[in-house]
Amino acid sequence: MAIIVTLDVMLAKRKLKSKDLAAYVGITEQNLSLLKSGKVRGIRFTTLEKICERLACQPASILEWVPDETDSGAESDTTGDMF
């Protein structure tokens, strides 16, 4: 499974520069750049909240889950039982 960060798309839609968003959120431009490139392992909810507040968007507007090809059907239930 992969989480894709689409923050660049929202920045472009809102015509906002990365440095302005970083200043609003209170993080460095370098950390915002790492987030945009998907090279971070986690994000604080307070940081995500400030990003969404400034961009007037939902977290799903900047984060997307894409299943790996190897994951397809790996969790399917063949017995029909629900658990």
C-alpha positions as CSV (number, residue, x, y, z in Angstrom):
1,M,0.0,0.0,0.0
2,A,1.2,3.5,-0.7
3,I,0.1,6.9,0.5
4,I,0.6,9.5,-2.2
5,V,0.9,13.2,-1.1
6,T,-0.8,15.5,-3.6
7,L,-0.1,18.7,-1.7
8,D,1.4,20.3,-4.8
9,V,-2.0,20.0,-6.6
10,M,-3.8,21.8,-3.8
11,L,-1.1,24.5,-3.6
12,A,-1.5,25.1,-7.3
13,K,-5.4,25.2,-7.1
14,R,-5.2,27.7,-4.3
15,K,-2.4,29.7,-6.0
16,L,-0.3,29.5,-2.8
17,K,3.4,29.3,-2.6
18,S,5.1,26.6,-0.5
19,K,7.0,29.2,1.6
20,D,3.8,31.0,2.5
21,L,2.2,27.7,3.6
22,A,5.2,26.7,5.6
23,A,5.2,30.1,7.4
24,Y,1.5,29.8,8.1
25,V,1.8,26.2,9.5
26,G,5.0,27.0,11.4
27,I,7.3,24.5,9.8
28,T,10.4,25.0,7.7
29,E,10.3,25.1,3.9
30,Q,12.6,22.1,3.9
31,N,10.1,20.0,6.0
32,L,7.3,21.1,3.8
33,S,9.3,20.0,0.8
34,L,10.0,16.6,2.4
35,L,6.2,16.2,3.0
36,K,5.4,17.2,-0.6
37,S,7.8,14.6,-1.9
38,G,6.4,11.9,0.3
39,K,9.7,11.3,2.1
40,V,8.3,11.7,5.6
41,R,7.2,8.7,7.7
42,G,4.5,10.6,9.6
43,I,2.8,13.9,10.2
44,R,1.4,15.4,13.3
45,F,-2.4,15.9,13.3
46,T,-1.8,19.5,14.4
47,T,0.4,20.1,11.3
48,L,-2.1,18.4,9.0
49,E,-4.9,20.5,10.6
50,K,-3.0,23.8,9.9
51,I,-2.3,22.7,6.3
52,C,-6.0,21.9,5.7
53,E,-7.1,25.1,7.5
54,R,-4.9,27.3,5.2
55,L,-5.8,25.4,2.1
56,A,-9.5,25.1,3.1
57,C,-9.5,21.4,2.2
58,Q,-10.0,18.0,3.7
59,P,-7.0,15.7,4.4
60,A,-8.2,13.5,1.6
61,S,-7.6,16.4,-0.7
62,I,-3.8,16.2,-0.1
63,L,-3.4,12.5,0.7
64,E,-4.4,9.5,-1.5
65,W,-4.1,5.8,-0.8
66,V,-3.1,3.6,-3.7
67,P,-3.1,-0.2,-3.2
68,D,0.0,-2.1,-4.3
69,E,-0.5,-4.5,-7.1
70,T,0.6,-7.3,-4.8
71,D,-2.2,-6.4,-2.3
72,S,-5.1,-7.0,-4.7
73,G,-7.2,-9.8,-3.3
74,A,-4.7,-10.6,-0.5
75,E,-7.3,-9.7,2.1
76,S,-10.4,-11.1,0.4
77,D,-12.6,-13.4,2.4
78,T,-13.3,-16.6,0.4
79,T,-15.5,-18.2,3.1
80,G,-18.2,-15.5,3.0
81,D,-18.0,-15.0,6.8
82,M,-17.8,-11.5,8.1
83,F,-15.3,-10.7,10.8
